[in-house]
Amino acid sequence: MYSRIPEQVHSEKTIEILRLEEERNLYLKLKRQLRSHLSVIKYRSHAKNEINRAIFKRSDFFLGLAEPEHKFLKTIWQDLPPFLQSNIPPYLEVNTSKRTITNLIILGNNRRPYNNHLDIIEGIIERNSENRFKFLLMFNYGSKSAYSDIVKKKASQVKEIEILENFMSLKKFQELYTTADAFVLNGHRQMAMGNVLEALKQNIKIYLNEKNLMYSWLKENEFHVFTIEDFFSDLESNNIALSHPDALFNQQQLVKLTAKHNKQVFQNSIKKILKDGR
């Protein structure tokens, strides 16, 4: 669904790259056309029609993490099925230990254009003049494309940016978040919420784009999260690490949020659906 509203989820820099990629890549055009024809032969229908049937005809509920996302998508697709709140993995105990400042900042969560990487990389080039910080660009999954090649080339020109391309286990992923001060995600849509939740657990400062509904959702749930504009300001003022009081507050809010949307509540929602269905 998000792929159908690129102007809503991509920055101007990302849109320009994708537009040029589409214009220049004859192979990509032919591949898409061939895939469309094969879909018609195999399923007697275009893939787009089948996706529409799956979303609007065969689905009874929209299982989501945050209702504001559903409300937004419903302004575009009025036939979207009703929202069903998913459970959030429990977080039961606040970690009160203070973190060691590392000056490491995690950028994005994969190669996909939804990350709008270039806006962040170019902002870093302008503002990290004293080379105070090190950056880890998460490029360890997602399709490789002309877009990802351009981003990788740009990032490779900045000696403070390390590009992580090897996929990691869950344990390694969690360990990584114990070593960073901040997580920066320039997505305009819901994405990387596993990364966000892990960052909250590990007392990491979180920077999100204000266009991202998850930023406003987290603020509504009283989390101390910050904008991309805050990130650039904090780079210049050397204020990247989250304060200990803010970190403890975020963890307390996470305990409340996961308790509110726990597994039992979700199971009761399913039971109610089944009961009402009868």
Disulfide bonds with the S-S distance in Angstrom:
none
